[in-house]
Amino acid sequence: MGRNLRNSSELPPFTLTGLPGLETSQHWMFLLLGTLYMVSITGNVLILFIIKEEQSLHQPMYYFLSLLSVNGLGVSFSTLPTVLATFCFHLRKISFDSCVVQMFFIHFFSFVESGILLVMSFDRYVAICNTLRYVTVLTDARVACMGVCVIIRSFCMVFPLPLLLKKLRFCKANVLSHAYCLHPDLIRLPCGDITMNNIFGLFTVISSLFGLDSAFLLLSYVLILRSVLAIASQGERLKTLNTCVSHMWAVLTFYVPMVGVSMAAGYGRHALQYVHTLMSLIYLFVRPMLNPVIYSIKTKEIRWRLCKILLRTKF
């Protein structure tokens, strides 16, 4: 059967699921997710608009924040079609190619976000530890180059995953655990040898998200903390550290849910299925919403411009 499917012009479709065991709450779940989508999309669009219009925000840190907002929009729009179809219209079938494309973009934007957070930590390191060289080190050309490198690296990390999946034979009931396609969910369905897929998936995660990126993030904050502790005035220490608070919160909102999802997949096999689903929902839906909220609260220029927009809209 697997060979016939592999030789046919149509690869096997997949069946999406909502929240197993909570079928009666699907509409309420869509209402919650719809709210998260609206906040995320509106918040990230406002951040982009404010940075574009406010001349004082035309700085490397806010250019990186713009990339983070674009990435947040990418995450939201990657999951929106199938979530809308599953929870609102009860359309649960998705073709193999569509599923693989969605999987590619979800994981691609995760790698991009990790890279953006890394270059933002470098920005904070230069701003605090090499203040006098900040303008000469982080020129517009270098910022653009760093952004392009993040995108290229993320593409190279994720692009082999769909190709490896297409070489496998699917001969089981292709029912997914979520309302969207994730690689850990897809890789448990083939009936052939998935050793190469597992090795490459583990390599990409260790070499970037939980490896180099997290190690360099930690190193940058160790150096920042050492530089801050060398400042004599306690008030100046707090003021300097305050410039990193938004970025630290962004790092936590990215890595904490990711660690939770990874631990649930690896060690929570006996937990209820909707626990896994809810954790992945937090990772994919709450995270893109929190970044614009965090920076709107902590950045005075963004907060001031946002208040100005809201007051103009009101009156």
C-alpha positions in Angstrom: 0.0 0.0 0.0 2.8 2.4 0.9 4.6 1.7 -2.4 1.3 2.4 -4.3 0.9 5.7 -2.5 4.5 6.6 -3.2 4.2 6.0 -6.9 0.8 7.7 -7.3 0.4 11.2 -8.4 -1.3 12.2 -5.2 0.6 11.8 -1.9 -1.6 10.9 1.1 -3.6 13.7 2.7 -3.5 14.4 6.4 -6.3 14.9 8.9 -6.0 17.9 11.3 -7.4 17.8 14.8 -8.5 20.5 17.2 -8.5 19.7 20.9 -9.1 16.0 21.5 -11.6 15.5 24.3 -12.8 19.1 24.1 -14.9 18.9 20.9 -17.8 20.8 22.5 -15.5 23.8 23.1 -14.2 24.1 19.6 -16.1 27.4 18.9 -14.9 28.9 22.2 -11.4 27.9 21.3 -11.6 29.6 18.0 -12.9 32.7 19.7 -9.8 32.7 22.0 -7.5 32.0 19.1 -9.2 34.7 17.0 -8.6 37.2 19.7 -4.9 36.2 19.9 -4.6 36.5 16.1 -6.2 40.0 16.2 -4.0 41.2 19.0 -0.9 39.7 17.4 -1.5 41.0 13.9 -2.7 44.5 15.0 0.2 44.8 17.6 2.9 43.9 15.1 1.5 46.1 12.4 1.4 49.0 14.8 5.0 48.4 15.8 6.1 48.5 12.2 4.1 51.6 11.5 5.4 53.4 14.6 9.1 52.5 13.8 8.6 53.7 10.2 7.0 57.0 11.2 9.1 57.9 14.3 12.5 59.2 13.2 14.0 58.7 16.7 13.5 54.9 16.3 15.6 54.7 13.2 18.3 52.8 15.1 19.7 49.3 14.8 17.8 48.0 17.8 14.5 49.0 16.3 15.4 47.7 12.9 15.8 44.4 14.5 12.5 44.9 16.3 10.9 45.5 12.9 12.3 42.1 11.8 10.8 40.6 14.9 7.4 42.1 14.2 7.5 40.9 10.5 8.4 37.4 11.8 5.5 37.6 14.3 3.2 38.3 11.4 4.7 35.4 9.5 4.0 33.0 12.4 0.4 34.1 12.7 -0.3 33.9 9.0 1.4 30.5 8.7 -1.1 28.9 11.1 -4.2 31.0 10.4 -5.6 29.1 7.3 -5.7 25.6 8.9 -6.8 26.9 12.3 -9.6 28.8 10.7 -10.6 25.7 8.6 -10.4 23.3 11.6 -12.1 25.3 14.4 -14.6 27.4 12.4 -15.5 25.4 9.2 -14.6 21.9 10.5 -12.6 21.2 7.4 -9.9 18.8 8.6 -8.4 17.4 5.5 -5.1 18.9 4.2 -3.1 17.8 1.2 0.4 16.4 1.7 2.1 19.3 -0.2 0.0 22.0 1.7 0.9 20.4 5.0 4.6 20.3 4.2 4.6 23.9 3.0 2.9 25.0 6.2 5.4 23.0 8.3 8.3 24.6 6.4 7.1 28.2 7.2 6.2 27.5 10.8 9.7 26.1 11.5 11.4 28.6 9.3 9.9 31.5 11.3 11.0 29.8 14.5 14.6 29.7 13.3 14.4 33.3 12.1 13.1 34.5 15.5 15.9 32.7 17.3 18.4 34.4 14.9 16.8 37.8 15.4 17.0 37.5 19.2 20.6 36.6 18.9 21.5 39.6 16.8 19.5 41.8 19.2 21.6 40.5 22.1 24.7 41.5 20.1 23.2 44.9 19.6 22.7 45.2 23.4 26.2 44.0 24.0 27.8 46.6 21.7 25.5 49.4 23.1 26.5 48.6 26.7 30.1 47.2 26.5 31.3 49.3 23.5 29.1 52.4 23.6 31.6 54.7 21.8 31.9 52.3 18.9 28.1 51.5 18.6 27.5 53.8 15.6 30.6 52.6 13.7 30.0 48.8 14.5 26.3 48.6 13.8 25.9 50.6 10.6 22.8 50.3 8.4 24.7 48.1 5.9 25.8 45.7 8.7 22.3 45.6 10.2 20.9 44.7 6.8 23.6 42.1 6.3 22.9 40.5 9.7 19.2 40.3 8.8 19.9 38.6 5.5 22.3 36.1 7.1 19.6 35.2 9.7 17.1 34.5 6.9 19.5 32.5 4.7 20.7 30.4 7.7 17.1 29.7 8.7 16.2 28.7 5.1 19.2 26.3 4.9 18.2 24.7 8.3 14.6 24.0 7.4 14.7 23.5 3.6 15.9 19.8 3.8 13.0 18.8 6.1 10.3 18.7 3.3 12.6 16.9 0.9 13.4 14.2 3.5 9.7 13.8 4.3 8.8 13.3 0.6 11.1 10.3 0.4 9.3 8.5 3.2 6.3 6.0 2.8 3.1 6.9 4.6 0.9 3.9 5.2 -0.8 4.6 8.5 -3.9 6.7 9.3 -2.4 10.1 8.8 -4.0 11.9 11.7 -2.1 14.9 13.1 -2.2 16.0 16.7 -2.8 19.7 16.0 -4.7 22.1 13.7 -1.5 22.7 11.9 1.5 20.8 10.6 4.6 20.4 12.7 7.7 18.3 11.9 7.7 16.3 15.2 4.0 15.4 14.5 4.6 14.4 10.8 7.7 12.4 11.5 5.9 9.8 13.7 3.5 8.8 10.8 5.8 7.1 8.2 6.1 3.4 8.3 9.7 3.4 6.8 13.1 4.2 8.3 13.1 7.7 9.7 16.7 7.6 11.1 18.0 10.3 8.7 15.0 12.6 9.5 15.6 12.2 13.2 19.3 12.8 12.9 18.9 15.9 10.8 16.1 17.3 13.0 18.2 16.8 16.1 21.2 18.4 14.4 19.2 21.5 13.4 17.8 22.0 16.9 21.1 21.4 18.7 23.2 23.5 16.3 20.9 26.5 16.5 17.9 26.9 18.8 19.2 25.0 21.8 22.9 25.1 20.8 24.8 28.0 19.3 22.0 30.6 19.6 21.2 30.0 23.3 25.0 29.7 24.1 25.8 33.0 22.4 22.7 34.7 24.0 23.9 33.5 27.4 27.5 34.7 26.7 26.3 38.1 25.6 24.4 38.6 28.8 27.3 37.4 31.0 29.5 40.0 29.3 26.7 42.7 29.7 26.3 41.8 33.4 30.0 42.0 33.9 30.1 45.5 32.3 27.1 46.7 34.3 28.6 45.6 37.6 31.6 47.6 36.8 29.5 50.8 36.9 29.9 52.6 40.3 26.5 54.2 40.6 23.6 51.9 41.4 21.2 54.2 39.6 23.3 54.0 36.4 23.4 50.2 36.7 19.6 49.9 36.9 19.2 52.4 34.0 21.6 50.4 31.9 20.0 47.1 32.7 16.6 48.6 31.9 17.6 48.9 28.3 17.8 45.1 28.1 14.6 44.2 29.9 12.4 44.1 26.7 14.9 41.9 25.0 15.2 39.6 28.0 11.4 39.2 28.1 11.3 38.5 24.4 14.0 35.7 24.9 12.0 34.2 27.7 8.7 34.2 25.8 10.5 32.4 23.0 12.5 29.8 24.8 10.3 28.9 27.8 7.3 27.7 25.6 9.7 26.0 23.3 11.3 24.0 26.1 7.9 23.2 27.4 6.8 21.8 24.0 10.0 19.8 23.6 9.7 18.3 27.1 6.1 17.4 26.5 7.0 15.7 23.2 9.9 13.8 24.8 8.8 13.0 28.3 5.1 13.7 28.5 3.9 10.7 26.4 1.4 9.7 29.1 -0.1 13.1 29.5 -3.5 13.9 28.1 -3.4 14.8 24.4 -4.9 18.2 24.8 -2.0 19.2 27.2 0.4 18.8 24.3 -1.9 20.7 22.0 -2.4 23.6 24.5 1.4 23.9 25.0 2.0 24.1 21.3 -0.8 26.7 21.0 0.9 28.8 23.7 4.2 28.6 21.7 2.6 29.5 18.3 -0.1 32.0 19.4 0.8 33.7 22.6 4.4 34.3 21.7 3.8 36.5 18.6 1.2 38.5 20.6 3.5 39.2 23.6 6.5 40.8 21.7 4.6 43.9 20.6 2.9 44.2 24.0 6.3 44.0 25.8 8.0 46.6 23.6 4.9 48.9 23.7 5.0 48.9 27.5 8.8 49.2 28.0 9.8 51.6 25.1 8.9 55.2 25.9 8.9 56.3 22.2 6.7 53.5 21.1 4.3 53.9 24.0 4.0 57.7 23.4 3.3 57.3 19.7 0.8 54.5 20.4 -1.0 56.7 22.8 -1.1 59.4 20.3 -2.6 57.1 17.6 -5.2 55.8 20.1 -6.2 59.3 21.2 -6.5 60.5 17.5 -8.6 57.4 16.7 -10.9 58.1 19.7 -11.5 61.7 18.9 
